[in-house]
Structure formats: structure tokens, C-alpha cells
Amino acid sequence: APDCVITVNLPGPTGRQIIRMNVQEYRANLQQGFSAATEYTYHREELKIEIAPGGRRARVTDQVVEVITINRQTIKSVTQETAIFELRAGKILITSLEGVVLSMEPGGRHVS
């Protein structure tokens, strides 16, 4: 959704850091990161879907495992992700996306 709020909660040098973005900022952030990547793999685990009574809203939780290589350095991250979907004007839209980075470490393996 155009008014979707994306929140990323990640470990920092002095504790956890929370970054909030709108859709345009999130898109720009992804484009910048992926333009420098030479290899990338992504998969989801522990997918759970809860549909609210009435069927107009759903909450999806999962764990995302990503491995990215930038400048010959490979990093593996595991993120607990929660997305809220809403039915608006006949379309299913993501209205909220939150990612809590559980781990981010060097040296993951790319799996196809």
C-alpha cells in the first residue's frame, strides 16, 4: 500500500537500532543494496498465516534467511518478519512490514 510503513530492527554497535521507512525509501534502499550485490539467495521458513475474522485482514509471520555477497564479502542474515495484509478496494495490499534481524554474520553459503 502507498501508506505502508516498513520497520527494520537490527543489531548495532551500541544496541538495537530501529529504522522506519516509507515505500519509496524502502524501494531505494533495496535498489542500492542489490546494485552492489554479486550473488544473493533468499528463502522463508516457519511461514504462518492468520486471517482475521471477516477475512479483510491477515497477519503473516515467517523467518527469512538471506545470503548476500557484496565486494567479495558474504553475509548471512536471519530475520523474523511480520507483514500485515489488508483488503482495500478489492485489492490485497501490505499495510505494514516489520523485520527483526535475529542474526547477521559473515560467511554464509549460497543455496539455489
C-alpha positions in Angstrom: 0.0 0.0 0.0 1.3 3.5 -0.6 1.0 4.3 3.1 2.7 1.1 4.2 5.3 1.5 7.0 8.4 -0.7 6.9 10.3 -1.1 10.2 13.6 -2.8 10.5 15.0 -3.6 13.9 18.7 -4.6 13.7 21.7 -5.1 15.9 24.1 -2.1 16.1 27.3 -1.4 17.9 25.6 0.2 20.9 22.4 -1.9 20.9 19.5 -2.4 18.7 18.7 0.1 16.0 15.2 0.8 14.6 14.8 2.1 11.1 11.4 3.2 9.8 10.8 3.8 6.0 8.0 4.5 3.7 7.6 2.5 0.5 9.7 4.9 -1.6 12.6 4.9 0.9 12.4 1.1 1.2 12.5 0.6 -2.6 15.5 3.0 -2.9 17.3 1.1 -0.1 16.7 -2.2 -1.8 17.9 -0.9 -5.2 21.1 0.5 -3.7 21.9 -2.8 -1.9 21.1 -5.1 -4.8 23.0 -3.0 -7.3 26.2 -3.8 -5.4 25.5 -7.5 -4.9 27.2 -10.1 -7.0 25.2 -13.0 -5.5 22.0 -13.3 -3.5 19.9 -16.1 -2.1 16.6 -15.9 -0.1 14.3 -18.3 1.4 11.5 -18.4 4.0 11.0 -20.7 6.9 8.3 -21.2 9.6 5.6 -19.5 7.5 2.4 -18.8 9.5 -0.8 -17.1 8.2 -3.5 -15.8 10.4 -6.7 -14.5 8.8 -8.7 -12.1 10.9 -12.5 -12.6 11.4 -14.2 -11.2 8.4 -11.4 -12.0 6.1 -10.3 -8.4 5.3 -7.0 -8.5 7.2 -4.3 -11.1 7.6 -1.0 -11.4 9.5 1.8 -13.4 8.0 4.9 -14.3 10.1 8.0 -16.1 8.9 11.7 -16.3 9.2 13.7 -15.0 6.2 17.2 -16.3 5.6 19.3 -14.2 3.2 22.8 -14.6 1.9 24.3 -11.7 0.0 27.8 -11.1 -1.5 29.0 -7.6 -1.9 32.6 -6.7 -2.7 33.6 -10.4 -2.3 32.2 -10.4 1.3 29.4 -12.8 2.1 26.9 -12.1 4.9 24.1 -14.3 6.1 21.2 -12.8 7.9 18.1 -14.3 9.6 15.1 -12.0 10.1 11.8 -12.6 11.9 9.3 -10.9 9.5 5.7 -9.8 10.2 3.5 -8.5 7.4 0.0 -7.2 7.7 -2.2 -7.6 4.6 -5.5 -5.7 4.2 -8.2 -5.9 1.6 -8.7 -2.4 0.2 -10.9 -1.5 -2.7 -10.8 -5.1 -3.8 -7.0 -5.4 -3.7 -4.8 -7.2 -1.2 -2.1 -4.8 0.0 0.7 -4.9 2.5 0.0 -2.2 5.0 2.8 -2.9 7.5 6.1 -4.8 7.3 8.3 -5.4 10.2 11.7 -7.2 10.3 13.6 -8.0 13.4 17.1 -9.1 12.4 18.0 -12.0 14.7 21.5 -12.6 13.3 23.9 -11.2 10.8 27.2 -12.9 10.3 29.9 -13.2 7.8 30.4 -16.2 5.6 27.0 -17.8 4.7 26.6 -20.2 1.8 24.5 -19.5 -1.3 22.0 -22.3 -1.9 20.0 -22.5 -5.1 
